[in-house]
Amino acid sequence: MVLNLDKLKLDCKTCTKEQKEDRGCTEDSIIPGRWQIGDEKFERCPIEYINSDIYWYIKAYNFMEKGILPRDGGWMNQSNKFIEGISFITKELNHGKK
C-alpha cells in the first residue's frame, strides 16, 4: 500500500483564508469530522500532524514497499530507528484494514 500524501493536494502556502477555516489549518475545522482516516477523525488538516521526521518515514515506507532500503544489504543492515518506524507504519496500516 502506497501512502500518497501528495494526492491530497494540501499546500499551506496556496490555501485561501476560507480553505484554511474549512480544512482546519490554524484552528479546528468549522466542519465537524472534516478529516477521517480509518476510524480516526481529525479536526485539523493532516499536514498539521506531519513533521519532517514523519514525512521521511512515510517516504521510506513507500521505498521499502518497492524493495529499496536506505542502507545496502537486507533488514539486518538497517538501523533500529528505521525498523521501528517502518514497523509502526505497517502496524497502523494493518489496523486500518481491519
A tleap script that builds the chain and sets N, CA, C and O, in Angstrom:
source leaprc.protein.ff14SB
mol = sequence {
  NMET VAL LEU ASN LEU ASP LYS LEU LYS LEU
  ASP CYS LYS THR CYS THR LYS GLU GLN LYS
  GLU ASP ARG GLY CYS THR GLU ASP SER ILE
  ILE PRO GLY ARG TRP GLN ILE GLY ASP GLU
  LYS PHE GLU ARG CYS PRO ILE GLU TYR ILE
  ASN SER ASP ILE TYR TRP TYR ILE LYS ALA
  TYR ASN PHE MET GLU LYS GLY ILE LEU PRO
  ARG ASP GLY GLY TRP MET ASN GLN SER ASN
  LYS PHE ILE GLU GLY ILE SER PHE ILE THR
  LYS GLU LEU ASN HIE GLY LYS CLYS
}
set mol.1.N position { 0.845 -1.179 0.000 }
set mol.1.CA position { 0.000 0.000 0.000 }
set mol.1.C position { 0.891 1.243 0.000 }
set mol.1.O position { 1.723 1.416 0.891 }
set mol.2.N position { 0.718 2.084 -0.974 }
set mol.2.CA position { 1.499 3.312 -1.059 }
set mol.2.C position { 0.753 4.426 -0.327 }
set mol.2.O position { -0.433 4.662 -0.558 }
set mol.3.N position { 1.469 5.092 0.547 }
set mol.3.CA position { 0.893 6.241 1.253 }
set mol.3.C position { 1.222 7.476 0.436 }
set mol.3.O position { 2.383 7.876 0.351 }
set mol.4.N position { 0.219 8.076 -0.160 }
set mol.4.CA position { 0.462 9.223 -1.029 }
set mol.4.C position { -0.149 10.474 -0.436 }
set mol.4.O position { -1.339 10.743 -0.597 }
set mol.5.N position { 0.683 11.234 0.251 }
set mol.5.CA position { 0.212 12.494 0.826 }
set mol.5.C position { -0.030 13.544 -0.244 }
set mol.5.O position { -0.858 14.439 -0.076 }
set mol.6.N position { 0.703 13.427 -1.349 }
set mol.6.CA position { 0.590 14.427 -2.405 }
set mol.6.C position { -0.785 14.422 -3.068 }
set mol.6.O position { -1.227 15.448 -3.584 }
set mol.7.N position { -1.468 13.266 -3.058 }
set mol.7.CA position { -2.776 13.222 -3.729 }
set mol.7.C position { -3.821 14.071 -3.014 }
set mol.7.O position { -4.839 14.433 -3.603 }
set mol.8.N position { -3.569 14.388 -1.743 }
set mol.8.CA position { -4.488 15.272 -1.018 }
set mol.8.C position { -4.392 16.714 -1.508 }
set mol.8.O position { -5.298 17.515 -1.278 }
set mol.9.N position { -3.304 17.035 -2.176 }
set mol.9.CA position { -3.064 18.372 -2.735 }
set mol.9.C position { -3.229 19.463 -1.682 }
set mol.9.O position { -3.910 20.465 -1.902 }
set mol.10.N position { -2.596 19.249 -0.542 }
set mol.10.CA position { -2.646 20.224 0.538 }
set mol.10.C position { -1.340 21.009 0.546 }
set mol.10.O position { -0.269 20.441 0.758 }
set mol.11.N position { -1.431 22.286 0.321 }
set mol.11.CA position { -0.264 23.155 0.318 }
set mol.11.C position { -0.622 24.411 1.101 }
set mol.11.O position { -1.381 25.261 0.637 }
set mol.12.N position { -0.058 24.504 2.293 }
set mol.12.CA position { -0.388 25.625 3.185 }
set mol.12.C position { -0.152 26.989 2.527 }
set mol.12.O position { -0.850 27.958 2.829 }
set mol.13.N position { 0.825 27.057 1.637 }
set mol.13.CA position { 1.160 28.340 1.000 }
set mol.13.C position { 0.079 28.807 0.031 }
set mol.13.O position { -0.048 30.003 -0.229 }
set mol.14.N position { -0.700 27.869 -0.503 }
set mol.14.CA position { -1.690 28.261 -1.505 }
set mol.14.C position { -3.120 28.247 -0.981 }
set mol.14.O position { -4.038 28.626 -1.708 }
set mol.15.N position { -3.337 27.816 0.275 }
set mol.15.CA position { -4.695 27.805 0.849 }
set mol.15.C position { -5.207 29.235 1.036 }
set mol.15.O position { -4.489 30.119 1.503 }
set mol.16.N position { -6.452 29.427 0.661 }
set mol.16.CA position { -7.090 30.719 0.919 }
set mol.16.C position { -7.538 30.745 2.380 }
set mol.16.O position { -7.503 29.719 3.059 }
set mol.17.N position { -7.950 31.894 2.854 }
set mol.17.CA position { -8.447 32.024 4.229 }
set mol.17.C position { -9.635 31.092 4.447 }
set mol.17.O position { -9.738 30.447 5.491 }
set mol.18.N position { -10.526 31.020 3.470 }
set mol.18.CA position { -11.701 30.158 3.575 }
set mol.18.C position { -11.304 28.685 3.613 }
set mol.18.O position { -11.871 27.911 4.385 }
set mol.19.N position { -10.331 28.291 2.781 }
set mol.19.CA position { -9.868 26.902 2.786 }
set mol.19.C position { -9.225 26.559 4.125 }
set mol.19.O position { -9.405 25.452 4.633 }
set mol.20.N position { -8.479 27.494 4.697 }
set mol.20.CA position { -7.839 27.248 5.991 }
set mol.20.C position { -8.883 27.041 7.086 }
set mol.20.O position { -8.688 26.207 7.970 }
set mol.21.N position { -9.982 27.784 7.040 }
set mol.21.CA position { -11.059 27.598 8.011 }
set mol.21.C position { -11.743 26.247 7.794 }
set mol.21.O position { -12.023 25.525 8.751 }
set mol.22.N position { -12.005 25.916 6.540 }
set mol.22.CA position { -12.656 24.655 6.183 }
set mol.22.C position { -11.791 23.455 6.560 }
set mol.22.O position { -12.288 22.474 7.114 }
set mol.23.N position { -10.509 23.537 6.261 }
set mol.23.CA position { -9.599 22.404 6.449 }
set mol.23.C position { -9.034 22.301 7.860 }
set mol.23.O position { -8.515 21.252 8.240 }
set mol.24.N position { -9.126 23.352 8.625 }
set mol.24.CA position { -8.596 23.318 9.985 }
set mol.24.C position { -7.092 23.516 10.017 }
set mol.24.O position { -6.365 22.741 10.638 }
set mol.25.N position { -6.637 24.546 9.351 }
set mol.25.CA position { -5.190 24.791 9.280 }
set mol.25.C position { -4.632 25.419 10.557 }
set mol.25.O position { -3.575 25.007 11.034 }
set mol.26.N position { -5.314 26.384 11.101 }
set mol.26.CA position { -4.801 27.076 12.291 }
set mol.26.C position { -5.683 26.852 13.513 }
set mol.26.O position { -5.230 27.017 14.646 }
set mol.27.N position { -6.926 26.483 13.292 }
set mol.27.CA position { -7.884 26.145 14.349 }
set mol.27.C position { -8.658 24.927 13.877 }
set mol.27.O position { -8.589 24.565 12.702 }
set mol.28.N position { -9.394 24.292 14.781 }
set mol.28.CA position { -10.219 23.164 14.362 }
set mol.28.C position { -11.125 23.592 13.212 }
set mol.28.O position { -11.600 24.727 13.171 }
set mol.29.N position { -11.353 22.680 12.289 }
set mol.29.CA position { -12.191 22.950 11.127 }
set mol.29.C position { -13.595 23.352 11.557 }
set mol.29.O position { -14.095 22.905 12.589 }
set mol.30.N position { -14.220 24.201 10.751 }
set mol.30.CA position { -15.600 24.597 11.016 }
set mol.30.C position { -16.561 23.463 10.652 }
set mol.30.O position { -17.751 23.533 10.960 }
set mol.31.N position { -16.046 22.421 9.997 }
set mol.31.CA position { -16.847 21.253 9.623 }
set mol.31.C position { -16.476 20.109 10.562 }
set mol.31.O position { -15.364 19.588 10.475 }
set mol.32.N position { -17.382 19.702 11.461 }
set mol.32.CA position { -17.064 18.612 12.387 }
set mol.32.C position { -16.702 17.322 11.645 }
set mol.32.O position { -17.369 16.948 10.680 }
set mol.33.N position { -15.650 16.651 12.096 }
set mol.33.CA position { -15.218 15.405 11.464 }
set mol.33.C position { -14.710 15.590 10.052 }
set mol.33.O position { -14.827 14.684 9.226 }
set mol.34.N position { -14.142 16.766 9.758 }
set mol.34.CA position { -13.691 17.120 8.403 }
set mol.34.C position { -12.749 16.078 7.808 }
set mol.34.O position { -12.838 15.766 6.621 }
set mol.35.N position { -11.860 15.548 8.616 }
set mol.35.CA position { -10.878 14.570 8.148 }
set mol.35.C position { -11.106 13.244 8.847 }
set mol.35.O position { -11.298 13.200 10.062 }
set mol.36.N position { -11.084 12.162 8.080 }
set mol.36.CA position { -11.212 10.837 8.676 }
set mol.36.C position { -10.276 9.884 7.962 }
set mol.36.O position { -10.272 9.796 6.734 }
set mol.37.N position { -9.476 9.167 8.753 }
set mol.37.CA position { -8.584 8.137 8.233 }
set mol.37.C position { -8.911 6.877 9.011 }
set mol.37.O position { -8.620 6.781 10.203 }
set mol.38.N position { -9.516 5.912 8.336 }
set mol.38.CA position { -9.993 4.720 9.030 }
set mol.38.C position { -11.081 5.120 10.003 }
set mol.38.O position { -12.047 5.782 9.624 }
set mol.39.N position { -10.930 4.720 11.258 }
set mol.39.CA position { -11.911 5.067 12.290 }
set mol.39.C position { -11.585 6.375 12.992 }
set mol.39.O position { -12.398 6.888 13.760 }
set mol.40.N position { -10.410 6.912 12.736 }
set mol.40.CA position { -9.954 8.120 13.422 }
set mol.40.C position { -10.466 9.372 12.722 }
set mol.40.O position { -10.376 9.501 11.501 }
set mol.41.N position { -11.003 10.290 13.517 }
set mol.41.CA position { -11.471 11.569 12.984 }
set mol.41.C position { -10.567 12.672 13.507 }
set mol.41.O position { -10.143 12.651 14.662 }
set mol.42.N position { -10.279 13.632 12.643 }
set mol.42.CA position { -9.410 14.752 12.987 }
set mol.42.C position { -10.114 16.051 12.652 }
set mol.42.O position { -10.851 16.139 11.670 }
set mol.43.N position { -9.882 17.038 13.462 }
set mol.43.CA position { -10.476 18.349 13.229 }
set mol.43.C position { -9.491 19.293 12.541 }
set mol.43.O position { -9.857 20.402 12.152 }
set mol.44.N position { -8.255 18.853 12.394 }
set mol.44.CA position { -7.219 19.687 11.786 }
set mol.44.C position { -6.733 19.063 10.487 }
set mol.44.O position { -6.861 17.856 10.281 }
set mol.45.N position { -6.185 19.878 9.629 }
set mol.45.CA position { -5.579 19.434 8.377 }
set mol.45.C position { -4.499 18.391 8.683 }
set mol.45.O position { -3.722 18.580 9.618 }
set mol.46.N position { -4.433 17.303 7.925 }
set mol.46.CA position { -3.411 16.270 8.168 }
set mol.46.C position { -1.982 16.807 8.141 }
set mol.46.O position { -1.104 16.258 8.806 }
set mol.47.N position { -1.744 17.860 7.389 }
set mol.47.CA position { -0.406 18.442 7.314 }
set mol.47.C position { 0.042 18.941 8.688 }
set mol.47.O position { 1.238 18.950 8.979 }
set mol.48.N position { -0.905 19.356 9.535 }
set mol.48.CA position { -0.577 19.842 10.869 }
set mol.48.C position { 0.039 18.758 11.750 }
set mol.48.O position { 0.741 19.069 12.713 }
set mol.49.N position { -0.216 17.492 11.431 }
set mol.49.CA position { 0.274 16.378 12.243 }
set mol.49.C position { 1.587 15.788 11.714 }
set mol.49.O position { 2.211 14.965 12.384 }
set mol.50.N position { 1.996 16.199 10.540 }
set mol.50.CA position { 3.146 15.566 9.894 }
set mol.50.C position { 4.355 16.485 9.953 }
set mol.50.O position { 4.406 17.510 9.274 }
set mol.51.N position { 5.331 16.103 10.777 }
set mol.51.CA position { 6.577 16.863 10.809 }
set mol.51.C position { 7.563 16.227 9.824 }
set mol.51.O position { 7.224 15.242 9.169 }
set mol.52.N position { 8.751 16.764 9.714 }
set mol.52.CA position { 9.708 16.271 8.721 }
set mol.52.C position { 10.120 14.824 8.990 }
set mol.52.O position { 10.367 14.076 8.044 }
set mol.53.N position { 10.201 14.411 10.263 }
set mol.53.CA position { 10.548 13.018 10.570 }
set mol.53.C position { 9.461 12.060 10.083 }
set mol.53.O position { 9.759 11.035 9.470 }
set mol.54.N position { 8.219 12.395 10.355 }
set mol.54.CA position { 7.111 11.537 9.934 }
set mol.54.C position { 7.060 11.467 8.410 }
set mol.54.O position { 6.859 10.395 7.839 }
set mol.55.N position { 7.240 12.601 7.761 }
set mol.55.CA position { 7.236 12.625 6.296 }
set mol.55.C position { 8.337 11.728 5.749 }
set mol.55.O position { 8.120 11.006 4.776 }
set mol.56.N position { 9.544 11.764 6.378 }
set mol.56.CA position { 10.659 10.919 5.947 }
set mol.56.C position { 10.292 9.448 6.082 }
set mol.56.O position { 10.570 8.657 5.181 }
set mol.57.N position { 9.671 9.073 7.197 }
set mol.57.CA position { 9.293 7.672 7.394 }
set mol.57.C position { 8.250 7.216 6.383 }
set mol.57.O position { 8.302 6.080 5.913 }
set mol.58.N position { 7.318 8.072 6.049 }
set mol.58.CA position { 6.327 7.706 5.039 }
set mol.58.C position { 7.003 7.499 3.684 }
set mol.58.O position { 6.685 6.544 2.976 }
set mol.59.N position { 7.927 8.378 3.319 }
set mol.59.CA position { 8.679 8.192 2.075 }
set mol.59.C position { 9.501 6.903 2.131 }
set mol.59.O position { 9.544 6.150 1.158 }
set mol.60.N position { 10.154 6.651 3.270 }
set mol.60.CA position { 10.967 5.444 3.424 }
set mol.60.C position { 10.095 4.197 3.307 }
set mol.60.O position { 10.502 3.203 2.705 }
set mol.61.N position { 8.900 4.252 3.880 }
set mol.61.CA position { 7.976 3.121 3.784 }
set mol.61.C position { 7.621 2.842 2.322 }
set mol.61.O position { 7.619 1.691 1.886 }
set mol.62.N position { 7.324 3.895 1.580 }
set mol.62.CA position { 6.976 3.717 0.166 }
set mol.62.C position { 8.134 3.109 -0.617 }
set mol.62.O position { 7.908 2.256 -1.476 }
set mol.63.N position { 9.380 3.529 -0.338 }
set mol.63.CA position { 10.541 2.926 -0.993 }
set mol.63.C position { 10.705 1.474 -0.554 }
set mol.63.O position { 11.000 0.610 -1.379 }
set mol.64.N position { 10.515 1.196 0.742 }
set mol.64.CA position { 10.648 -0.158 1.262 }
set mol.64.C position { 9.649 -1.090 0.584 }
set mol.64.O position { 9.976 -2.241 0.295 }
set mol.65.N position { 8.454 -0.611 0.333 }
set mol.65.CA position { 7.441 -1.413 -0.359 }
set mol.65.C position { 7.898 -1.789 -1.772 }
set mol.65.O position { 7.449 -2.797 -2.317 }
set mol.66.N position { 8.776 -0.998 -2.360 }
set mol.66.CA position { 9.317 -1.272 -3.697 }
set mol.66.C position { 10.623 -2.054 -3.621 }
set mol.66.O position { 11.257 -2.313 -4.644 }
set mol.67.N position { 11.026 -2.431 -2.398 }
set mol.67.CA position { 12.246 -3.209 -2.227 }
set mol.67.C position { 13.506 -2.371 -2.095 }
set mol.67.O position { 14.614 -2.902 -2.177 }
set mol.68.N position { 13.352 -1.067 -1.892 }
set mol.68.CA position { 14.506 -0.181 -1.769 }
set mol.68.C position { 14.675 0.198 -0.303 }
set mol.68.O position { 13.798 0.830 0.287 }
set mol.69.N position { 15.807 -0.192 0.282 }
set mol.69.CA position { 16.097 0.117 1.672 }
set mol.69.C position { 17.132 1.237 1.749 }
set mol.69.O position { 17.898 1.427 0.805 }
set mol.70.N position { 17.168 1.983 2.861 }
set mol.70.CA position { 18.092 3.121 2.957 }
set mol.70.C position { 19.572 2.728 3.002 }
set mol.70.O position { 20.434 3.507 2.594 }
set mol.71.N position { 19.863 1.537 3.490 }
set mol.71.CA position { 21.245 1.072 3.551 }
set mol.71.C position { 21.392 -0.185 2.714 }
set mol.71.O position { 20.431 -0.929 2.522 }
set mol.72.N position { 22.609 -0.420 2.211 }
set mol.72.CA position { 22.869 -1.650 1.460 }
set mol.72.C position { 22.550 -2.860 2.312 }
set mol.72.O position { 22.553 -2.784 3.541 }
set mol.73.N position { 22.278 -3.970 1.665 }
set mol.73.CA position { 22.012 -5.212 2.379 }
set mol.73.C position { 20.546 -5.379 2.689 }
set mol.73.O position { 19.687 -4.719 2.104 }
set mol.74.N position { 20.275 -6.270 3.618 }
set mol.74.CA position { 18.893 -6.582 3.994 }
set mol.74.C position { 18.495 -5.897 5.279 }
set mol.74.O position { 19.077 -4.888 5.676 }
set mol.75.N position { 17.490 -6.467 5.924 }
set mol.75.CA position { 16.953 -5.885 7.149 }
set mol.75.C position { 17.991 -5.781 8.249 }
set mol.75.O position { 17.966 -4.834 9.036 }
set mol.76.N position { 18.898 -6.735 8.314 }
set mol.76.CA position { 19.897 -6.744 9.382 }
set mol.76.C position { 20.874 -5.572 9.252 }
set mol.76.O position { 21.550 -5.222 10.220 }
set mol.77.N position { 20.951 -4.979 8.095 }
set mol.77.CA position { 21.847 -3.838 7.886 }
set mol.77.C position { 21.169 -2.487 8.106 }
set mol.77.O position { 21.817 -1.445 8.001 }
set mol.78.N position { 19.890 -2.496 8.406 }
set mol.78.CA position { 19.153 -1.245 8.598 }
set mol.78.C position { 19.226 -0.819 10.063 }
set mol.78.O position { 19.398 -1.648 10.956 }
set mol.79.N position { 19.094 0.466 10.288 }
set mol.79.CA position { 19.152 0.972 11.669 }
set mol.79.C position { 17.907 0.544 12.444 }
set mol.79.O position { 16.845 0.315 11.865 }
set mol.80.N position { 18.056 0.444 13.746 }
set mol.80.CA position { 16.922 0.094 14.600 }
set mol.80.C position { 15.829 1.157 14.486 }
set mol.80.O position { 14.644 0.824 14.500 }
set mol.81.N position { 16.210 2.424 14.374 }
set mol.81.CA position { 15.240 3.518 14.250 }
set mol.81.C position { 14.379 3.327 12.995 }
set mol.81.O position { 13.165 3.526 13.033 }
set mol.82.N position { 15.017 2.941 11.889 }
set mol.82.CA position { 14.288 2.695 10.648 }
set mol.82.C position { 13.322 1.519 10.818 }
set mol.82.O position { 12.153 1.610 10.443 }
set mol.83.N position { 13.810 0.431 11.378 }
set mol.83.CA position { 12.980 -0.768 11.565 }
set mol.83.C position { 11.775 -0.448 12.455 }
set mol.83.O position { 10.656 -0.862 12.153 }
set mol.84.N position { 11.998 0.278 13.538 }
set mol.84.CA position { 10.901 0.633 14.442 }
set mol.84.C position { 9.874 1.527 13.742 }
set mol.84.O position { 8.670 1.330 13.901 }
set mol.85.N position { 10.346 2.505 12.970 }
set mol.85.CA position { 9.424 3.402 12.257 }
set mol.85.C position { 8.590 2.661 11.225 }
set mol.85.O position { 7.380 2.870 11.141 }
set mol.86.N position { 9.226 1.799 10.439 }
set mol.86.CA position { 8.516 1.036 9.412 }
set mol.86.C position { 7.546 0.054 10.067 }
set mol.86.O position { 6.434 -0.141 9.576 }
set mol.87.N position { 7.961 -0.559 11.165 }
set mol.87.CA position { 7.081 -1.494 11.879 }
set mol.87.C position { 5.829 -0.782 12.382 }
set mol.87.O position { 4.726 -1.322 12.301 }
set mol.88.N position { 6.003 0.424 12.897 }
set mol.88.CA position { 4.864 1.203 13.387 }
set mol.88.C position { 3.895 1.524 12.244 }
set mol.88.O position { 2.685 1.345 12.387 }
set mol.89.N position { 4.422 1.994 11.121 }
set mol.89.CA position { 3.561 2.329 9.972 }
set mol.89.C position { 2.823 1.087 9.489 }
set mol.89.O position { 1.625 1.150 9.213 }
set mol.90.N position { 3.523 -0.039 9.383 }
set mol.90.CA position { 2.901 -1.287 8.924 }
set mol.90.C position { 1.781 -1.706 9.872 }
set mol.90.O position { 0.704 -2.104 9.428 }
set mol.91.N position { 2.036 -1.618 11.178 }
set mol.91.CA position { 1.019 -1.974 12.178 }
set mol.91.C position { -0.209 -1.088 12.032 }
set mol.91.O position { -1.336 -1.582 12.060 }
set mol.92.N position { -0.003 0.217 11.878 }
set mol.92.CA position { -1.128 1.139 11.743 }
set mol.92.C position { -1.908 0.901 10.457 }
set mol.92.O position { -3.137 0.974 10.457 }
set mol.93.N position { -1.207 0.617 9.363 }
set mol.93.CA position { -1.907 0.322 8.101 }
set mol.93.C position { -2.715 -0.954 8.218 }
set mol.93.O position { -3.848 -1.017 7.740 }
set mol.94.N position { -2.147 -1.974 8.848 }
set mol.94.CA position { -2.883 -3.232 9.029 }
set mol.94.C position { -4.091 -3.029 9.932 }
set mol.94.O position { -5.147 -3.619 9.706 }
set mol.95.N position { -3.936 -2.196 10.953 }
set mol.95.CA position { -5.056 -1.877 11.854 }
set mol.95.C position { -6.179 -1.188 11.071 }
set mol.95.O position { -7.359 -1.461 11.292 }
set mol.96.N position { -5.802 -0.302 10.163 }
set mol.96.CA position { -6.785 0.421 9.355 }
set mol.96.C position { -7.527 -0.463 8.383 }
set mol.96.O position { -8.646 -0.132 7.990 }
set mol.97.N position { -6.932 -1.596 7.975 }
set mol.97.CA position { -7.578 -2.506 7.018 }
set mol.97.C position { -8.631 -3.362 7.698 }
set mol.97.O position { -9.525 -3.886 7.033 }
set mol.98.N position { -8.537 -3.514 9.024 }
set mol.98.CA position { -9.493 -4.388 9.750 }
set mol.98.C position { -10.850 -3.731 9.884 }
set mol.98.O position { -11.766 -4.318 10.461 }
savepdb mol mol.pdb
quit
